Amino acid sequence: MATEALDAALDRLEQALDTVEVALSRRGNNGGGADEELAVLKVRHRKLKDTVAQELHQLDLLLAGLPK
């Protein structure tokens, strides 16, 4: 269960990073709304990064509880 949530969070993070890369390439081309789009993407990236960190923490807790 935790690994599924982690995989989903990582997938969303990869998608967000791809979107940021596209936004940055557009920024060089037109510059207009790219600044606003980049700001939105930064917020989304922070949320995804926090989600991944939380999921990794949960996974660490699960692994700590496994017998050695």
C-alpha positions in Angstrom: 0.0 0.0 0.0 2.7 2.5 0.9 4.8 1.6 -2.1 1.8 2.2 -4.4 1.2 5.6 -2.9 4.9 6.3 -3.3 5.0 5.2 -6.9 2.0 7.4 -7.6 3.6 10.4 -5.9 6.8 9.8 -7.9 4.9 9.6 -11.1 3.2 12.9 -10.4 6.5 14.4 -9.5 8.0 13.3 -12.9 5.0 14.8 -14.7 5.4 18.1 -12.9 9.1 18.2 -13.7 8.3 17.5 -17.4 5.8 20.4 -17.3 8.4 22.7 -15.7 10.9 21.8 -18.5 8.3 22.6 -21.1 7.4 25.9 -19.4 11.0 26.9 -19.2 11.6 26.2 -22.9 8.5 28.3 -23.7 9.7 31.1 -21.4 12.7 31.5 -23.7 10.4 31.7 -26.7 7.6 34.1 -25.5 8.2 35.1 -21.9 4.7 36.5 -21.3 2.6 34.1 -19.3 5.5 31.8 -18.6 6.4 33.5 -15.4 2.9 32.9 -14.0 2.9 29.3 -15.2 6.3 28.8 -13.7 5.2 30.1 -10.3 2.2 27.8 -10.4 4.4 24.9 -11.3 6.8 25.7 -8.5 4.0 25.5 -6.0 2.8 22.2 -7.5 6.4 20.9 -7.3 6.7 21.8 -3.7 3.5 20.0 -2.9 4.6 16.9 -4.8 8.0 17.0 -3.1 6.4 17.2 0.3 4.1 14.3 -0.6 7.1 12.2 -1.6 8.9 13.0 1.6 5.9 12.0 3.6 5.5 8.7 1.7 9.2 8.0 2.2 8.9 8.6 5.9 5.9 6.2 6.0 7.9 3.6 4.1 10.8 4.0 6.5 8.5 3.4 9.4 7.1 0.3 7.8 10.6 -1.1 7.1 11.7 -0.3 10.6 8.9 -2.5 11.9 9.9 -5.5 9.8 11.7 -8.4 11.5 15.4 -8.5 10.7 
